[in-house]
Amino acid sequence: MWKRLESRFHFFAMATVTTTPSASTPAPKSQAQLILERNRRARRNFTLSVVASWIAMLLLLLFLFSGLKLKSSAAGTQIAITKWVETTGNKQKQDETLFSLPVGIPSGEFAYSTITLDWGFVGKNFAFIRDGIWQTIGISALSIVTATVLALLAALGRLSTFPPVYALSTFYVSLIRGTPLFLQVIFFFLALPQLGIDLSGLWAGVIALGLNYGAYMSEIFRAGLLSVGKGQREAALALGMTQSQMMLRIVIPQALRFAVPPTGNEFIAMLKDSALVSATGFVHEILWRAGAAGKPVNRNLEALMIAAVFYWFMTISFSALQDRLEKYMARGDR
């Protein structure tokens, strides 16, 4: 009997030991955790796919401008690279064979060549065109400050109940938005001297860009002013504030918080539109320098590609700063 009880006790003890989970065994994950991990994997895979696609497109661009040349016939296949070589003071294209294959197209002939760039010109004029970056940023910074002031004044005017002020702001917005930016740049540079007002190319461009973007940005600031609740205005007036005190202390600070991120987007757009100022011929920004380097030697393709790369680089850099600014400005939002 004791042996039977002992064997039963030993069986239940073994069952208890085997069914008790070990301390090292991880707890099963909840449904929410599984969904979260799946979403993280999906986002990671999407990001990796986007990066891989960007790399593939950049490699494709490099191939298209590599200067490679393929020629295949019954005699064989030849792969060469085309380079610009300077001979007797002039540059000419010259093929340099990389390797040849004994196999080719049995009948007929096939030839394919990519775009050949003058890398010697690129290396020689890269720094010259690069020096126009600061001029471009300076023009854009001065113009965005001017545009911000004009946009705020125009927005306040469009919300005014005083008819002359409202008419002036709407007339300004209608006139500037109804004419091309390029015409405005040329007008301030070439037309104003007939009235005895001589502006340098720099200030003609800054005023034109500021006026043009101020007209478009007025809608941003007007929306920001209207975003402040009516209850806050009434509370400010109930506390004894005047209309001007209410606007300066309550409405405008909140409107600026709403308007600053879109203003950053306008600055990025202005970086590219500042190239129109080069039409004056006296502002040595990126596009002017590209034209000055490429036209005399007929290397406009290379020069404009360098300029495009710099504009692209500035756009990417300031877009990254814009993203950080938007996250910083939205840190109090729920």
C-alpha atoms as a printed R data frame, in Angstrom:
    type eleno elety resid chain resno       x       y       z
1   ATOM     1    CA   MET     A     1   0.000   0.000   0.000
2   ATOM     2    CA   TRP     A     2   2.781   2.407   0.932
3   ATOM     3    CA   LYS     A     3   4.517   1.621  -2.324
4   ATOM     4    CA   ARG     A     4   1.294   2.344  -4.225
5   ATOM     5    CA   LEU     A     5   0.864   5.711  -2.437
6   ATOM     6    CA   GLU     A     6   4.523   6.521  -3.012
7   ATOM     7    CA   SER     A     7   4.233   5.789  -6.717
8   ATOM     8    CA   ARG     A     8   1.099   7.973  -7.001
9   ATOM     9    CA   PHE     A     9   2.804  10.833  -5.144
10  ATOM    10    CA   HIS     A    10   5.803  10.500  -7.431
11  ATOM    11    CA   PHE     A    11   3.486  10.601 -10.518
12  ATOM    12    CA   PHE     A    12   1.698  13.765  -9.352
13  ATOM    13    CA   ALA     A    13   5.023  15.392  -8.461
14  ATOM    14    CA   MET     A    14   6.377  14.645 -11.931
15  ATOM    15    CA   ALA     A    15   3.179  15.983 -13.522
16  ATOM    16    CA   THR     A    16   3.455  19.166 -11.471
17  ATOM    17    CA   VAL     A    17   7.084  19.619 -12.480
18  ATOM    18    CA   THR     A    18   6.408  19.016 -16.140
19  ATOM    19    CA   THR     A    19   3.379  21.303 -16.315
20  ATOM    20    CA   THR     A    20   4.982  24.201 -14.395
21  ATOM    21    CA   PRO     A    21   6.407  26.678 -16.961
22  ATOM    22    CA   SER     A    22  10.097  27.336 -16.739
23  ATOM    23    CA   ALA     A    23  11.321  30.761 -15.732
24  ATOM    24    CA   SER     A    24  13.320  31.010 -18.976
25  ATOM    25    CA   THR     A    25  10.295  30.329 -21.193
26  ATOM    26    CA   PRO     A    26   9.054  33.628 -22.718
27  ATOM    27    CA   ALA     A    27   5.453  34.578 -22.148
28  ATOM    28    CA   PRO     A    28   3.216  34.371 -25.201
29  ATOM    29    CA   LYS     A    29   2.826  37.677 -27.050
30  ATOM    30    CA   SER     A    30  -0.487  39.448 -27.073
31  ATOM    31    CA   GLN     A    31  -2.419  40.221 -30.231
32  ATOM    32    CA   ALA     A    32  -1.537  43.914 -29.924
33  ATOM    33    CA   GLN     A    33   2.187  43.115 -29.726
34  ATOM    34    CA   LEU     A    34   1.974  40.881 -32.775
35  ATOM    35    CA   ILE     A    35   0.184  43.599 -34.772
36  ATOM    36    CA   LEU     A    36   2.760  46.189 -33.669
37  ATOM    37    CA   GLU     A    37   5.667  43.978 -34.726
38  ATOM    38    CA   ARG     A    38   3.986  43.260 -38.065
39  ATOM    39    CA   ASN     A    39   3.513  46.976 -38.715
40  ATOM    40    CA   ARG     A    40   7.145  47.646 -37.821
41  ATOM    41    CA   ARG     A    41   8.310  44.969 -40.220
42  ATOM    42    CA   ALA     A    42   6.081  46.378 -42.945
43  ATOM    43    CA   ARG     A    43   7.467  49.902 -42.425
44  ATOM    44    CA   ARG     A    44  11.044  48.586 -42.385
45  ATOM    45    CA   ASN     A    45  10.511  46.599 -45.563
46  ATOM    46    CA   PHE     A    46   8.882  49.612 -47.234
47  ATOM    47    CA   THR     A    47  11.815  51.857 -46.267
48  ATOM    48    CA   LEU     A    48  14.339  49.318 -47.546
49  ATOM    49    CA   SER     A    49  12.415  49.015 -50.811
50  ATOM    50    CA   VAL     A    50  12.383  52.805 -51.243
51  ATOM    51    CA   VAL     A    51  16.134  53.057 -50.559
52  ATOM    52    CA   ALA     A    52  16.834  50.221 -52.992
53  ATOM    53    CA   SER     A    53  14.699  51.943 -55.647
54  ATOM    54    CA   TRP     A    54  16.565  55.227 -55.142
55  ATOM    55    CA   ILE     A    55  19.905  53.443 -55.478
56  ATOM    56    CA   ALA     A    56  18.700  51.697 -58.645
57  ATOM    57    CA   MET     A    57  17.576  55.005 -60.189
58  ATOM    58    CA   LEU     A    58  20.856  56.712 -59.296
59  ATOM    59    CA   LEU     A    59  22.806  53.826 -60.828
60  ATOM    60    CA   LEU     A    60  20.654  54.103 -63.946
61  ATOM    61    CA   LEU     A    61  21.465  57.823 -64.206
62  ATOM    62    CA   LEU     A    62  25.167  57.100 -63.789
63  ATOM    63    CA   PHE     A    63  24.948  54.512 -66.543
64  ATOM    64    CA   LEU     A    64  23.110  56.873 -68.905
65  ATOM    65    CA   PHE     A    65  25.857  59.478 -68.489
66  ATOM    66    CA   SER     A    66  28.781  57.035 -68.348
67  ATOM    67    CA   GLY     A    67  29.845  57.381 -71.982
68  ATOM    68    CA   LEU     A    68  29.745  53.603 -72.573
69  ATOM    69    CA   LYS     A    69  29.426  52.468 -76.174
70  ATOM    70    CA   LEU     A    70  28.333  49.025 -77.362
71  ATOM    71    CA   LYS     A    71  28.814  47.836 -80.915
72  ATOM    72    CA   SER     A    72  27.977  44.329 -82.057
73  ATOM    73    CA   SER     A    73  28.216  42.696 -85.486
74  ATOM    74    CA   ALA     A    74  29.043  39.347 -87.040
75  ATOM    75    CA   ALA     A    75  32.749  39.964 -86.373
76  ATOM    76    CA   GLY     A    76  32.203  40.313 -82.621
77  ATOM    77    CA   THR     A    77  31.121  42.663 -79.872
78  ATOM    78    CA   GLN     A    78  33.105  45.659 -78.721
79  ATOM    79    CA   ILE     A    79  32.491  47.666 -75.553
80  ATOM    80    CA   ALA     A    80  34.232  51.021 -75.340
81  ATOM    81    CA   ILE     A    81  34.046  54.228 -73.356
82  ATOM    82    CA   THR     A    82  33.928  57.621 -75.024
83  ATOM    83    CA   LYS     A    83  36.014  60.428 -73.544
84  ATOM    84    CA   TRP     A    84  36.722  64.040 -74.377
85  ATOM    85    CA   VAL     A    85  40.387  64.370 -75.312
86  ATOM    86    CA   GLU     A    86  42.163  67.666 -75.956
87  ATOM    87    CA   THR     A    87  44.201  67.692 -79.156
88  ATOM    88    CA   THR     A    88  45.855  70.752 -80.689
89  ATOM    89    CA   GLY     A    89  43.880  73.092 -78.443
90  ATOM    90    CA   ASN     A    90  40.492  71.554 -79.252
91  ATOM    91    CA   LYS     A    91  38.549  68.857 -77.492
92  ATOM    92    CA   GLN     A    92  37.243  65.896 -79.459
93  ATOM    93    CA   LYS     A    93  35.498  62.669 -78.574
94  ATOM    94    CA   GLN     A    94  37.669  59.581 -78.629
95  ATOM    95    CA   ASP     A    95  36.687  55.955 -78.053
96  ATOM    96    CA   GLU     A    96  38.775  53.800 -75.739
97  ATOM    97    CA   THR     A    97  38.104  50.072 -76.019
98  ATOM    98    CA   LEU     A    98  37.510  48.334 -72.714
99  ATOM    99    CA   PHE     A    99  37.232  44.774 -73.993
100 ATOM   100    CA   SER     A   100  36.046  42.796 -77.005
101 ATOM   101    CA   LEU     A   101  34.098  39.554 -77.349
102 ATOM   102    CA   PRO     A   102  34.396  37.109 -80.255
103 ATOM   103    CA   VAL     A   103  30.621  36.633 -80.407
104 ATOM   104    CA   GLY     A   104  28.120  39.042 -81.871
105 ATOM   105    CA   ILE     A   105  24.977  39.421 -83.928
106 ATOM   106    CA   PRO     A   106  25.007  36.901 -86.810
107 ATOM   107    CA   SER     A   107  23.492  39.306 -89.291
108 ATOM   108    CA   GLY     A   108  23.365  43.065 -89.289
109 ATOM   109    CA   GLU     A   109  24.885  45.470 -86.822
110 ATOM   110    CA   PHE     A   110  23.750  46.880 -83.483
111 ATOM   111    CA   ALA     A   111  25.181  49.975 -81.774
112 ATOM   112    CA   TYR     A   112  24.215  51.744 -78.581
113 ATOM   113    CA   SER     A   113  25.971  54.599 -76.814
114 ATOM   114    CA   THR     A   114  25.216  56.536 -73.643
115 ATOM   115    CA   ILE     A   115  25.713  60.263 -73.067
116 ATOM   116    CA   THR     A   116  29.312  61.422 -72.860
117 ATOM   117    CA   LEU     A   117  30.144  64.196 -70.416
118 ATOM   118    CA   ASP     A   118  33.262  66.300 -70.354
119 ATOM   119    CA   TRP     A   119  34.458  65.398 -66.876
120 ATOM   120    CA   GLY     A   120  37.469  67.641 -67.270
121 ATOM   121    CA   PHE     A   121  35.123  70.616 -67.620
122 ATOM   122    CA   VAL     A   122  33.103  69.405 -64.618
123 ATOM   123    CA   GLY     A   123  36.169  69.208 -62.413
124 ATOM   124    CA   LYS     A   124  37.478  72.566 -63.592
125 ATOM   125    CA   ASN     A   125  34.234  74.540 -63.081
126 ATOM   126    CA   PHE     A   126  32.675  72.670 -60.156
127 ATOM   127    CA   ALA     A   127  34.021  75.067 -57.516
128 ATOM   128    CA   PHE     A   128  33.177  78.148 -59.617
129 ATOM   129    CA   ILE     A   129  29.497  77.177 -59.866
130 ATOM   130    CA   ARG     A   130  29.424  75.996 -56.245
131 ATOM   131    CA   ASP     A   131  30.383  79.472 -55.033
132 ATOM   132    CA   GLY     A   132  26.989  80.716 -56.193
133 ATOM   133    CA   ILE     A   133  25.215  78.739 -53.453
134 ATOM   134    CA   TRP     A   134  25.668  81.461 -50.842
135 ATOM   135    CA   GLN     A   135  24.403  84.109 -53.239
136 ATOM   136    CA   THR     A   136  21.311  81.999 -53.906
137 ATOM   137    CA   ILE     A   137  20.657  81.415 -50.201
138 ATOM   138    CA   GLY     A   138  21.223  85.108 -49.431
139 ATOM   139    CA   ILE     A   139  18.725  86.248 -52.075
140 ATOM   140    CA   SER     A   140  16.172  83.730 -50.838
141 ATOM   141    CA   ALA     A   141  16.651  84.701 -47.171
142 ATOM   142    CA   LEU     A   142  16.195  88.429 -47.846
143 ATOM   143    CA   SER     A   143  13.205  87.725 -50.077
144 ATOM   144    CA   ILE     A   144  11.451  85.440 -47.581
145 ATOM   145    CA   VAL     A   145  11.786  88.053 -44.829
146 ATOM   146    CA   THR     A   146  10.282  90.682 -47.141
147 ATOM   147    CA   ALA     A   147   7.544  88.272 -48.222
148 ATOM   148    CA   THR     A   148   6.670  87.373 -44.622
149 ATOM   149    CA   VAL     A   149   6.193  91.023 -43.613
150 ATOM   150    CA   LEU     A   150   4.112  91.779 -46.716
151 ATOM   151    CA   ALA     A   151   2.057  88.592 -46.309
152 ATOM   152    CA   LEU     A   152   1.207  89.420 -42.695
153 ATOM   153    CA   LEU     A   153   0.204  92.986 -43.605
154 ATOM   154    CA   ALA     A   154  -1.859  91.781 -46.559
155 ATOM   155    CA   ALA     A   155  -3.582  89.155 -44.415
156 ATOM   156    CA   LEU     A   156  -4.446  91.733 -41.762
157 ATOM   157    CA   GLY     A   157  -5.713  94.049 -44.503
158 ATOM   158    CA   ARG     A   158  -7.965  91.361 -45.963
159 ATOM   159    CA   LEU     A   159  -9.485  90.835 -42.526
160 ATOM   160    CA   SER     A   160  -9.935  94.542 -41.943
161 ATOM   161    CA   THR     A   161 -13.375  96.154 -41.846
162 ATOM   162    CA   PHE     A   162 -11.974  99.488 -43.046
163 ATOM   163    CA   PRO     A   163 -12.779  99.599 -46.802
164 ATOM   164    CA   PRO     A   164  -9.611 101.419 -48.073
165 ATOM   165    CA   VAL     A   165  -7.320  99.008 -46.230
166 ATOM   166    CA   TYR     A   166  -9.255  95.986 -47.481
167 ATOM   167    CA   ALA     A   167  -9.246  97.364 -51.047
168 ATOM   168    CA   LEU     A   168  -5.490  98.038 -50.937
169 ATOM   169    CA   SER     A   169  -4.641  94.520 -49.758
170 ATOM   170    CA   THR     A   170  -6.917  92.809 -52.288
171 ATOM   171    CA   PHE     A   171  -5.591  95.039 -55.096
172 ATOM   172    CA   TYR     A   172  -2.000  94.115 -54.188
173 ATOM   173    CA   VAL     A   173  -2.759  90.389 -54.103
174 ATOM   174    CA   SER     A   174  -4.709  90.494 -57.377
175 ATOM   175    CA   LEU     A   175  -2.081  92.529 -59.260
176 ATOM   176    CA   ILE     A   176   0.945  90.510 -58.152
177 ATOM   177    CA   ARG     A   177  -0.692  87.102 -58.545
178 ATOM   178    CA   GLY     A   178  -1.985  88.118 -61.961
179 ATOM   179    CA   THR     A   179   1.448  88.839 -63.472
180 ATOM   180    CA   PRO     A   180   4.431  86.492 -64.031
181 ATOM   181    CA   LEU     A   181   7.315  86.522 -61.585
182 ATOM   182    CA   PHE     A   182   9.840  86.860 -64.412
183 ATOM   183    CA   LEU     A   183   8.062  89.987 -65.678
184 ATOM   184    CA   GLN     A   184   8.202  91.471 -62.183
185 ATOM   185    CA   VAL     A   185  11.962  90.885 -61.922
186 ATOM   186    CA   ILE     A   186  12.595  92.527 -65.303
187 ATOM   187    CA   PHE     A   187  10.182  95.384 -64.475
188 ATOM   188    CA   PHE     A   188  12.009  96.379 -61.298
189 ATOM   189    CA   PHE     A   189  15.387  96.125 -63.014
190 ATOM   190    CA   LEU     A   190  14.668  97.725 -66.409
191 ATOM   191    CA   ALA     A   191  11.469  99.773 -66.092
192 ATOM   192    CA   LEU     A   192  12.037 101.636 -62.833
193 ATOM   193    CA   PRO     A   193  15.175 103.453 -64.099
194 ATOM   194    CA   GLN     A   194  12.868 105.332 -66.493
195 ATOM   195    CA   LEU     A   195  11.204 106.762 -63.382
196 ATOM   196    CA   GLY     A   196  14.542 107.697 -61.855
197 ATOM   197    CA   ILE     A   197  14.705 104.673 -59.553
198 ATOM   198    CA   ASP     A   198  17.868 102.673 -60.137
199 ATOM   199    CA   LEU     A   199  17.992  99.290 -58.439
200 ATOM   200    CA   SER     A   200  20.837  96.812 -58.577
201 ATOM   201    CA   GLY     A   201  20.114  93.355 -59.916
202 ATOM   202    CA   LEU     A   202  20.214  91.972 -56.372
203 ATOM   203    CA   TRP     A   203  17.625  94.343 -54.918
204 ATOM   204    CA   ALA     A   204  15.423  94.184 -58.001
205 ATOM   205    CA   GLY     A   205  15.293  90.418 -57.560
206 ATOM   206    CA   VAL     A   206  14.734  90.597 -53.786
207 ATOM   207    CA   ILE     A   207  11.855  93.079 -54.145
208 ATOM   208    CA   ALA     A   208  10.243  91.114 -56.974
209 ATOM   209    CA   LEU     A   209  10.512  87.793 -55.128
210 ATOM   210    CA   GLY     A   210   9.320  89.361 -51.872
211 ATOM   211    CA   LEU     A   211   6.294  90.989 -53.486
212 ATOM   212    CA   ASN     A   212   5.371  87.872 -55.445
213 ATOM   213    CA   TYR     A   213   5.676  85.393 -52.592
214 ATOM   214    CA   GLY     A   214   4.091  87.838 -50.150
215 ATOM   215    CA   ALA     A   215   0.937  87.854 -52.265
216 ATOM   216    CA   TYR     A   216   0.729  84.060 -52.249
217 ATOM   217    CA   MET     A   217   1.728  83.696 -48.594
218 ATOM   218    CA   SER     A   218  -0.978  86.140 -47.519
219 ATOM   219    CA   GLU     A   219  -3.452  83.269 -47.785
220 ATOM   220    CA   ILE     A   220  -1.303  81.239 -45.369
221 ATOM   221    CA   PHE     A   221  -1.273  84.040 -42.800
222 ATOM   222    CA   ARG     A   222  -4.962  84.800 -43.287
223 ATOM   223    CA   ALA     A   223  -5.775  81.146 -42.604
224 ATOM   224    CA   GLY     A   224  -3.526  81.301 -39.523
225 ATOM   225    CA   LEU     A   225  -5.301  84.388 -38.212
226 ATOM   226    CA   LEU     A   226  -8.706  82.792 -38.788
227 ATOM   227    CA   SER     A   227  -7.583  79.600 -37.016
228 ATOM   228    CA   VAL     A   228  -7.560  81.427 -33.654
229 ATOM   229    CA   GLY     A   229 -10.907  80.755 -32.016
230 ATOM   230    CA   LYS     A   230 -13.494  83.475 -31.631
231 ATOM   231    CA   GLY     A   231 -13.755  82.678 -27.941
232 ATOM   232    CA   GLN     A   232 -10.137  83.715 -27.368
233 ATOM   233    CA   ARG     A   233 -10.766  87.067 -29.057
234 ATOM   234    CA   GLU     A   234 -13.861  87.680 -26.963
235 ATOM   235    CA   ALA     A   235 -12.010  86.683 -23.789
236 ATOM   236    CA   ALA     A   236  -9.186  89.109 -24.592
237 ATOM   237    CA   LEU     A   237 -11.668  91.952 -25.161
238 ATOM   238    CA   ALA     A   238 -13.481  91.012 -21.952
239 ATOM   239    CA   LEU     A   239 -10.214  91.374 -20.050
240 ATOM   240    CA   GLY     A   240  -9.997  94.957 -21.250
241 ATOM   241    CA   MET     A   241  -7.521  94.547 -24.141
242 ATOM   242    CA   THR     A   242  -7.776  96.814 -27.132
243 ATOM   243    CA   GLN     A   243  -8.001  95.439 -30.672
244 ATOM   244    CA   SER     A   244  -4.290  96.045 -31.269
245 ATOM   245    CA   GLN     A   245  -3.312  94.410 -27.959
246 ATOM   246    CA   MET     A   246  -5.510  91.431 -28.757
247 ATOM   247    CA   MET     A   247  -3.874  90.995 -32.176
248 ATOM   248    CA   LEU     A   248  -0.304  91.414 -30.881
249 ATOM   249    CA   ARG     A   249  -0.617  89.316 -27.726
250 ATOM   250    CA   ILE     A   250  -3.215  86.674 -28.550
251 ATOM   251    CA   VAL     A   251  -3.924  86.260 -32.266
252 ATOM   252    CA   ILE     A   252  -0.648  86.885 -34.130
253 ATOM   253    CA   PRO     A   253   1.579  84.613 -31.926
254 ATOM   254    CA   GLN     A   254  -0.787  81.691 -32.492
255 ATOM   255    CA   ALA     A   255  -1.168  82.494 -36.190
256 ATOM   256    CA   LEU     A   256   2.620  82.520 -36.644
257 ATOM   257    CA   ARG     A   257   2.817  79.080 -35.081
258 ATOM   258    CA   PHE     A   258   0.393  77.884 -37.736
259 ATOM   259    CA   ALA     A   259   2.095  79.771 -40.587
260 ATOM   260    CA   VAL     A   260   5.781  79.030 -39.942
261 ATOM   261    CA   PRO     A   261   5.870  75.474 -41.398
262 ATOM   262    CA   PRO     A   262   4.208  76.483 -44.720
263 ATOM   263    CA   THR     A   263   6.561  79.470 -44.868
264 ATOM   264    CA   GLY     A   264   9.452  77.005 -44.825
265 ATOM   265    CA   ASN     A   265   7.965  75.307 -47.881
266 ATOM   266    CA   GLU     A   266   7.759  78.685 -49.622
267 ATOM   267    CA   PHE     A   267  11.432  79.310 -48.825
268 ATOM   268    CA   ILE     A   268  12.382  76.012 -50.465
269 ATOM   269    CA   ALA     A   269  10.397  76.997 -53.568
270 ATOM   270    CA   MET     A   270  12.064  80.410 -53.527
271 ATOM   271    CA   LEU     A   271  15.512  78.791 -53.621
272 ATOM   272    CA   LYS     A   272  14.658  77.558 -57.106
273 ATOM   273    CA   ASP     A   273  12.777  80.650 -58.277
274 ATOM   274    CA   SER     A   274  15.756  82.807 -57.310
275 ATOM   275    CA   ALA     A   275  17.364  81.538 -60.522
276 ATOM   276    CA   LEU     A   276  15.178  84.065 -62.383
277 ATOM   277    CA   VAL     A   277  17.286  86.861 -60.887
278 ATOM   278    CA   SER     A   278  20.166  85.712 -63.092
279 ATOM   279    CA   ALA     A   279  18.301  87.337 -66.006
280 ATOM   280    CA   THR     A   280  19.541  90.724 -64.780
281 ATOM   281    CA   GLY     A   281  23.104  89.605 -65.528
282 ATOM   282    CA   PHE     A   282  24.508  91.190 -62.367
283 ATOM   283    CA   VAL     A   283  23.676  88.601 -59.729
284 ATOM   284    CA   HIS     A   284  26.235  85.807 -59.747
285 ATOM   285    CA   GLU     A   285  24.160  83.015 -58.295
286 ATOM   286    CA   ILE     A   286  24.227  79.354 -59.360
287 ATOM   287    CA   LEU     A   287  22.429  79.610 -62.691
288 ATOM   288    CA   TRP     A   288  24.372  82.693 -63.786
289 ATOM   289    CA   ARG     A   289  27.662  80.977 -63.023
290 ATOM   290    CA   ALA     A   290  26.560  77.853 -64.902
291 ATOM   291    CA   GLY     A   291  25.788  79.940 -67.980
292 ATOM   292    CA   ALA     A   292  29.029  81.895 -67.684
293 ATOM   293    CA   ALA     A   293  31.050  78.665 -67.502
294 ATOM   294    CA   GLY     A   294  29.223  76.632 -70.143
295 ATOM   295    CA   LYS     A   295  28.352  79.046 -72.962
296 ATOM   296    CA   PRO     A   296  31.878  80.140 -74.032
297 ATOM   297    CA   VAL     A   297  33.055  76.536 -74.542
298 ATOM   298    CA   ASN     A   298  29.711  75.012 -75.580
299 ATOM   299    CA   ARG     A   299  29.458  72.841 -72.469
300 ATOM   300    CA   ASN     A   300  25.946  73.856 -71.455
301 ATOM   301    CA   LEU     A   301  24.881  70.291 -70.672
302 ATOM   302    CA   GLU     A   302  27.648  69.783 -68.124
303 ATOM   303    CA   ALA     A   303  27.259  73.255 -66.612
304 ATOM   304    CA   LEU     A   304  23.497  73.014 -66.203
305 ATOM   305    CA   MET     A   305  23.790  69.526 -64.738
306 ATOM   306    CA   ILE     A   306  26.176  70.852 -62.092
307 ATOM   307    CA   ALA     A   307  23.708  73.638 -61.305
308 ATOM   308    CA   ALA     A   308  20.834  71.129 -61.131
309 ATOM   309    CA   VAL     A   309  22.786  68.962 -58.673
310 ATOM   310    CA   PHE     A   310  23.395  71.971 -56.389
311 ATOM   311    CA   TYR     A   311  19.732  73.022 -56.497
312 ATOM   312    CA   TRP     A   312  18.725  69.445 -55.754
313 ATOM   313    CA   PHE     A   313  21.162  69.239 -52.856
314 ATOM   314    CA   MET     A   314  19.862  72.495 -51.355
315 ATOM   315    CA   THR     A   315  16.264  71.357 -51.757
316 ATOM   316    CA   ILE     A   316  16.935  68.037 -50.005
317 ATOM   317    CA   SER     A   317  18.870  69.740 -47.176
318 ATOM   318    CA   PHE     A   318  16.280  72.415 -46.475
319 ATOM   319    CA   SER     A   319  13.444  69.890 -46.822
320 ATOM   320    CA   ALA     A   320  15.057  67.853 -44.033
321 ATOM   321    CA   LEU     A   321  15.264  70.992 -41.881
322 ATOM   322    CA   GLN     A   322  11.649  71.739 -42.762
323 ATOM   323    CA   ASP     A   323  10.572  68.299 -41.537
324 ATOM   324    CA   ARG     A   324  12.325  68.888 -38.217
325 ATOM   325    CA   LEU     A   325  10.740  72.325 -37.924
326 ATOM   326    CA   GLU     A   326   7.267  70.896 -38.508
327 ATOM   327    CA   LYS     A   327   7.819  68.232 -35.846
328 ATOM   328    CA   TYR     A   328   9.098  70.881 -33.425
329 ATOM   329    CA   MET     A   329   6.154  73.205 -34.080
330 ATOM   330    CA   ALA     A   330   3.682  70.328 -33.684
331 ATOM   331    CA   ARG     A   331   5.163  68.983 -30.456
332 ATOM   332    CA   GLY     A   332   2.221  70.360 -28.429
333 ATOM   333    CA   ASP     A   333  -0.447  68.877 -30.694
334 ATOM   334    CA   ARG     A   334  -2.243  65.726 -29.645
